[in-house]
Amino acid sequence: MEMDALTEVLDDLAGRDPSTLADPESLIELQRSICRLEAIFTSAVGEFDTWGGYAPEGAQSTAAWLAARCQVPASQAQKHVKRSRHLRQLKECDEAWRDGDIGAAQVDAICRKHKGATRCTLERDEVLLVGQARTLRFSDFNRMMEYWSQFADPDGTEADAEARRARRDVYLASSLDGTYLGQMTLDPISGAIVANELDRLERELFDQDWKEARARLGFEPTVGDLTRTSGQRRADALVEMATRSKAVPAGAPRPAPLFSVLVDYQTLHGRICQLARGTVISPGSLLPWLNEAYIERAVFDPPNRVEVSATARFFTGATRRGIQLRDRECTHPYCDRPAEDCEADNIQPYAAGGPTTQANRLLCGYHNRLRNQRPPPTN
């Protein structure tokens, strides 16, 4: 009877014109309903698994039965079963999911820590963690969970970081027709060094393509007018990295590592330690780099404010860097573009006397232009 009522409601919704559900409130409620259905399904899977409902049909496990009868990938079936088993001990998490306050992504982030040395601590802190899951944007919640892990199991966090670095690997091989195929796996810091340089060279090539297209067309081009795709430019940027490496004389001074780490005063206690793009890393993973990296210190409290000139027209030098380090991404609530792709924005327009200080904020190009057409976001 219950399933008949659910089917009736779903049939009614499916038969509607999608435009009647395309307002913000309806989308939010639909998402909450999806979360609630997933939670109910997971609980049912748990009960099915407990009493062995898969056995009468000859299946060896609940995951095998789900994969066959529900036609889902085996990995997804296994994930349903794993969630259900964790949630038997995580009642607060289960309840929040059933209420639609959190989704499967938050549940999985919590369940991943429900193991080994952190299992008992997580059960102790479950109410706190679920409360954060209810309110934080997922990327922020995921970072918070990584910091929680550093407190809950500092030795395990460092061991995980070592294991992650040990998995580094680059595969590059020629195929039968001479095309090279490959993939790479890098730890967060090494990956940031490579990615930052690759991005820098790709932007150089983009500027070249844009200039060429403008000269060829006689007007401002669009991305579709450029001669190379983004993927092609990144491939060419990788070749350029190798070419420049070959051109460097033997024994030439090595440049400092090109990655940024944000830390606070108590970094060695695991308070704040993350790459500029938000990836949380363990304090111990920094140690191999300390002899060759520059240490950059930014102070945001008066009288040592990070600013160059309160009357300057443009944000440059320490002022711009200070804003980048503090905000780390576009401050518009619907954007997460990284700091290096953003512009420092005067909250009070410069023409109206707005000061060029760190009291301002980062906005990506799109949202910086948008604020001139609509009221700026309130931050």
Secondary structure, 3 states (H helix, E strand, C coil): CHHHHHHHHHHHHHCCCHHHHCCHHHHHHHHHHHHHHHHHHHHHHHHHHHCCCCHHHCCCCHHHHHHHHCCCCHHHHHHHHHHHHHHCCCHHHHHHHHCCCCCHHHHHHHHCCCCHHHHHHHHHHHHHHHHHHHHCCHHHHHHHHHHHHHHHCHHHHHHHHHHHHHCCEEEEEECCCCCEEEEEECCHHHHHHHHHHHHHHHHHHHHHHHHHHHHHHCCCCCHHHCCCCHHHHHHHHHHHHHHHHHHCCCCCCCCCCCCCEEECCCHHHCCCEEECCCCECCHHHHHHHCCCCCCCCCCCCCCCCCCCCCCCCCCCHHHHHHHHHHHCECCCCCCCCEHHHEEEECCCCHHHCCCCCCCCEEEEHHHHHHCCCCCCCCC
